[in-house]
Amino acid sequence: MKRILIISLVLGLTACASSRQEKIEKLATDELYTQAKTEFTKGNFSNAIKLYDELQAKFPYGDRAVQAQLDVAYAHYKQNEMSITIAACDEFIHLHPSHPATDYAYYLKGLAQFREDAGILALIGQQDSTEREPKAAQDAFNTFNTLIKKYPTSQYAEDAKQRMGYLAHVLAAHELHVARYYLERRSYLAAANRG
């Protein structure tokens, strides 16, 4: 009888300690997340990213850590760090393929690829987008297409369709630009192939 009482007491104390530890972690997680959101709202994206990263490192298995992954990607997007944004979205999609916000990760990735297509040199030099290598535009088109196919009822699907229409125009104009280049050099077969 004493043995059962002692075992029950030990299990009860362990359960209380575990529950208490979970409450402390929840408070710490919420506090870190709130601080990160505050920094983000103020436009201090670097500080927000550090806090989100700290949250993920200390509490990697909570809902806030998953949300922090998306928030980090968006903070990098706001800092015009498109390649980092794309990598962060890819990681989220890989780790959480059935998460309710995976459609957003695809959308943000497509936006980053879309903006990456513009490029800083194009903005400074006001270069025609049809004259540049269309890889980023093609990548953005493919990402938006994946979003629409996987999540046709997503709140981001309509905007993705509109962007795809623009990107299809850019890609077609690029092909015509290259065809004109070949025509000017009297490479008629190459021009016909591009046309």
Salt bridges, closest charged atoms under 4 A:
ASP30 OD2 - LYS26 NZ 3.04
ASP30 OD1 - ARG64 NE 3.24
GLU54 OE2 - LYS58 NZ 2.80
ASP71 OD2 - LYS37 NZ 3.95
GLU81 OE1 - HIS76 ND1 2.43
ASP90 OD1 - LYS109 NZ 2.62
ASP117 OD2 - ARG132 NH2 3.90
ASP139 OD2 - LYS135 NZ 2.70
ASP159 OD2 - ARG163 NE 2.68
GLU175 OE1 - ARG194 NH1 2.80
GLU184 OE1 - ARG185 NH1 3.43
